[in-house]
């Protein structure tokens, strides 16, 4: 199968579905990645070095979960300002990648998230993958992002699809560690311990050591 991840910022793809993608890559599926935003310039006193380090980490991080450099597509939409961009522009960007990849499955953000870029990305993905007669996308799954989705109120993330990632949780954490500028110390959710803990939480809910959770947006069988 061809699989496409559409993420707002560098590291979202690892936080959201890194373990699942590592698992699917190991099963000889072709996985491509579309990162829409630059991910750093909304921060106070950001430095070019921080931007460069973040973007240089993309290839290293995704190699850990089986995504090769030639299947990575990175764009430069402004961080935390996707709502200032016409939605049609973002839809066209996603459509450009989608038409090249021809995915069967798309993983993207949950709309129930604090971050405006994540919400906009979801809307753009759903628009770009409307179930027309010649649409290749048959399934769409939305993921949570630690330190964003769980901070949204009163909306909530309500997963109904789970992937057992006991064999790939280490790959997910190793990949996240490549994004050195994005890691925080525990008890911040975006820490190595936080990632393990969340995977354990979802795992307990389905009777496995570690799991990732998703909302099934659409599935055509």
C-alpha positions in Angstrom: 0.0 0.0 0.0 1.0 3.6 -0.5 0.7 5.7 2.7 0.9 9.4 3.1 1.4 11.4 6.3 0.4 15.0 6.2 1.8 16.9 9.2 1.8 20.6 10.1 5.4 20.8 11.5 8.6 18.8 11.8 8.2 16.2 14.6 4.4 16.0 14.4 4.8 13.0 12.2 6.8 11.2 14.8 4.6 12.3 17.8 1.4 11.4 15.9 2.1 8.1 14.2 5.9 7.3 14.4 5.4 3.8 15.9 2.6 2.9 13.5 4.6 4.1 10.5 7.7 2.2 11.6 5.5 -0.9 11.8 3.9 -0.4 8.4 7.3 0.4 6.8 8.5 -3.0 8.2 5.6 -4.6 6.3 6.9 -3.3 3.0 4.4 -0.5 2.6 5.6 2.7 0.8 5.4 5.7 3.1 5.7 9.3 2.1 5.7 12.4 4.2 4.3 15.9 3.6 5.3 18.6 6.2 3.5 21.8 5.5 5.0 24.4 8.0 8.4 25.6 9.0 7.6 25.0 12.7 9.7 27.6 14.5 9.4 31.2 13.4 6.4 32.0 15.7 8.7 31.6 18.8 10.1 34.5 20.6 13.7 35.3 19.7 14.0 32.4 17.3 17.3 32.0 15.6 18.2 30.8 12.1 20.3 28.1 13.7 17.2 26.7 15.4 15.3 26.7 12.1 18.2 25.0 10.3 18.7 22.4 13.1 15.0 21.5 13.0 14.9 21.0 9.3 18.1 19.1 9.2 16.6 16.7 11.6 13.7 15.7 9.4 15.7 13.2 7.3 17.5 11.7 10.3 14.3 11.3 12.3 12.3 9.7 9.5 15.0 7.3 8.5 14.4 5.7 12.0 10.8 4.9 11.0 11.5 3.8 7.4 10.8 6.9 5.4 13.5 7.7 2.8 14.6 11.2 1.8 13.2 11.0 -1.7 9.7 10.4 -0.2 9.8 13.5 2.1 8.1 16.7 0.9 8.7 19.8 3.0 7.0 23.2 2.6 7.4 26.5 4.5 4.0 27.7 5.6 4.3 30.1 8.6 4.3 28.6 12.0 1.0 29.0 14.0 -0.4 31.1 11.2 -2.0 28.6 8.8 -5.3 30.4 9.4 -3.8 33.5 7.7 -3.3 31.5 4.5 -6.2 30.9 2.1 -7.2 27.3 2.7 -7.3 26.7 -1.0 -3.5 27.3 -1.1 -2.8 24.6 1.5 -5.3 22.2 -0.3 -3.4 22.7 -3.5 -0.1 21.9 -1.8 -1.5 18.7 -0.4 -3.1 17.8 -3.7 0.2 18.2 -5.5 1.9 15.7 -3.1 -1.1 13.4 -3.1 -1.2 13.2 -6.9 2.4 12.2 -7.0 2.2 9.7 -4.2 -1.3 8.3 -5.0 -1.8 7.1 -1.4 -4.3 4.5 -0.3 -4.2 5.7 3.3 -3.6 9.1 4.8 -2.6 9.9 8.4 -3.0 13.5 9.6 -3.9 15.7 12.5 -7.1 15.5 14.6 -9.2 18.6 14.3 -9.8 18.4 18.1 -6.5 20.2 18.9 -5.3 23.4 20.5 -2.9 24.3 17.6 -4.5 26.2 14.8 -2.1 24.8 12.2 -3.2 21.2 13.2 -6.9 22.1 12.8 -6.3 23.8 9.4 -4.2 20.9 8.2 -7.1 18.5 9.0 -9.6 20.7 7.0 -7.2 20.9 4.1 -6.6 17.1 4.0 -10.3 16.3 4.1 -10.9 18.8 1.3 -8.0 17.5 -0.8 -9.2 13.9 -0.5 -12.9 14.3 -1.2 -14.2 10.8 -2.2 -14.6 11.4 -5.9 -14.7 8.6 -8.4 -11.0 8.7 -9.2 -9.8 9.4 -5.6 -7.1 6.9 -4.5 -7.4 7.6 -0.8 -9.7 5.0 0.8 -8.9 5.6 4.5 -8.0 8.6 6.6 -6.8 8.4 10.2 -6.3 11.4 12.5 -3.7 11.4 15.3 -3.0 13.3 18.5 0.0 15.5 19.2 1.3 15.5 22.7 1.4 19.0 24.3 -1.4 20.2 21.9 -4.3 17.8 21.6 -4.6 17.0 25.2 -4.6 20.7 26.1 -7.6 21.4 24.0 -10.9 22.1 25.9 -13.7 21.3 25.7 -13.0 19.3 22.5 -11.5 15.9 22.9 -9.6 13.2 21.0 -11.8 10.1 20.8 -9.9 7.3 19.1 -11.5 4.2 17.7 -8.5 2.6 15.9 -5.4 1.4 17.7 -2.1 0.0 16.4 0.0 -2.3 18.6 3.5 -0.7 18.5 5.3 -2.9 21.1 7.8 -3.8 18.4 8.4 -0.2 17.2 8.0 2.1 20.3 11.8 2.3 20.5 11.9 3.4 16.9 9.4 6.1 17.6 11.4 7.4 20.6 14.7 7.2 18.7 13.2 9.2 15.9 11.9 11.8 18.2 15.3 12.2 19.8 16.7 13.3 16.5 14.6 16.5 16.9 16.8 17.7 19.7 15.4 21.3 19.7 11.8 19.9 20.3 12.5 17.6 23.2 11.5 18.8 26.7 12.2 17.4 30.2 9.6 15.3 32.0 6.9 16.0 33.1 6.4 17.8 29.8 4.4 15.5 27.5 7.0 15.9 24.6 9.7 14.1 26.5 10.9 10.5 26.0 9.2 9.4 29.2 6.0 11.2 28.2 5.9 9.4 24.8 6.5 6.0 26.5 3.8 6.8 29.1 1.2 7.8 26.5 1.9 4.7 24.5 1.5 2.6 27.7 -1.8 4.3 28.5 -3.3 3.5 25.1 -1.7 0.0 25.3 -3.5 -0.7 28.5 -6.8 0.2 27.0 -6.4 -2.5 24.4 -4.4 -5.1 26.3 -0.9 -4.6 24.8 2.3 -3.0 26.2 2.4 0.0 23.8 -0.1 1.4 21.3 -0.9 4.4 19.2 -4.5 5.7 18.9 -6.3 7.2 15.9 -9.7 8.6 15.0 -11.0 6.9 11.8 -12.2 9.8 9.7 -13.2 7.8 6.7 -12.8 4.2 5.5 -14.0 2.9 2.2 -14.1 -0.9 2.0 
